């Protein structure tokens, strides 16, 4: 959802910065607002990507037991990773 929000902010900002040519009496500069929205969209997009990549997790399990036949200690390690969806 964050990636879509970032893209939407960027697109709305680009429309305001480059496509809208309205004079509001000098009080509001729509091009500046467009550039600010584009910057915010890039920041939201990058933060969403970082959080999505950090969401991958792995589970490690270690089990130790004694082999009854030889009396040796046996250790088994397994690692399971969650694939990106």
Secondary structure per residue as TSV (DSSP state, phi and psi in degrees):
chain	resnum	aa	ss	phi	psi
A	1	X	-	360.0	-35.8
A	2	X	H	-67.5	-34.3
A	3	X	H	-65.4	-43.2
A	4	X	H	-64.9	-37.1
A	5	X	H	-65.2	-42.2
A	6	X	H	-62.7	-42.9
A	7	X	H	-65.5	-41.2
A	8	X	H	-63.8	-42.6
A	9	X	H	-62.1	-41.3
A	10	X	H	-63.9	-43.6
A	11	X	H	-66.4	-44.5
A	12	X	H	-62.8	-41.0
A	13	X	H	-64.2	-40.5
A	14	X	H	-65.2	-37.9
A	15	X	I	-64.0	-44.2
A	16	X	I	-66.9	-37.2
A	17	X	I	-76.1	-38.3
A	18	X	I	-112.4	-24.8
A	19	X	I	-106.9	-25.5
A	20	X	-	-92.9	127.2
A	21	X	-	-127.8	76.9
A	22	X	-	-121.2	134.4
A	23	X	-	-96.0	117.3
A	24	X	-	-103.2	27.1
A	25	X	T	82.4	12.8
A	26	X	T	86.7	-3.8
A	27	X	S	-81.3	-37.0
A	28	X	-	-123.9	126.6
A	29	X	-	-100.2	102.5
A	30	X	H	-66.0	-29.9
A	31	X	H	-65.3	-42.0
A	32	X	H	-64.9	-42.0
A	33	X	H	-61.8	-38.7
A	34	X	H	-62.3	-44.3
A	35	X	H	-64.6	-38.4
A	36	X	H	-64.1	-44.3
A	37	X	H	-64.5	-37.2
A	38	X	H	-64.4	-42.6
A	39	X	H	-63.4	-42.8
A	40	X	H	-64.0	-37.9
A	41	X	H	-63.2	-41.5
A	42	X	H	-64.0	-43.2
A	43	X	H	-63.1	-45.9
A	44	X	H	-63.0	-41.0
A	45	X	H	-62.2	-47.0
A	46	X	H	-66.3	-41.1
A	47	X	H	-63.6	-40.4
A	48	X	H	-63.9	-40.9
A	49	X	H	-63.1	-43.9
A	50	X	H	-62.6	-44.9
A	51	X	H	-66.3	-35.5
A	52	X	H	-68.5	-39.5
A	53	X	H	-71.2	-29.6
A	54	X	H	-76.7	-14.7
A	55	X	T	-71.4	-18.3
A	56	X	-	-63.5	135.7
A	57	X	-	-134.5	154.2
A	58	X	E	-128.6	146.7
A	59	X	E	-117.2	123.8
A	60	X	E	-109.2	134.7
A	61	X	E	-126.1	130.9
A	62	X	E	-122.3	128.3
A	63	X	E	-126.0	133.3
A	64	X	E	-119.9	140.2
A	65	X	E	-151.9	163.3
A	66	X	E	-104.3	127.9
A	67	X	-	-71.9	120.4
A	68	X	T	-69.1	-25.6
A	69	X	T	-76.2	-44.2
A	70	X	T	-106.3	-16.4
A	71	X	-	81.8	7.3
A	72	X	-	-85.8	151.7
A	73	X	E	-86.4	130.1
A	74	X	E	-113.6	130.2
A	75	X	E	-118.1	131.2
A	76	X	E	-120.9	127.1
A	77	X	E	-119.1	132.5
A	78	X	E	-130.9	145.2
A	79	X	E	-130.5	126.6
A	80	X	E	-116.0	132.0
A	81	X	E	-112.8	141.1
A	82	X	-	-85.2	123.6
A	83	X	-	-72.7	155.0
A	84	X	-	-69.3	135.7
A	85	X	-	-95.1	360.0
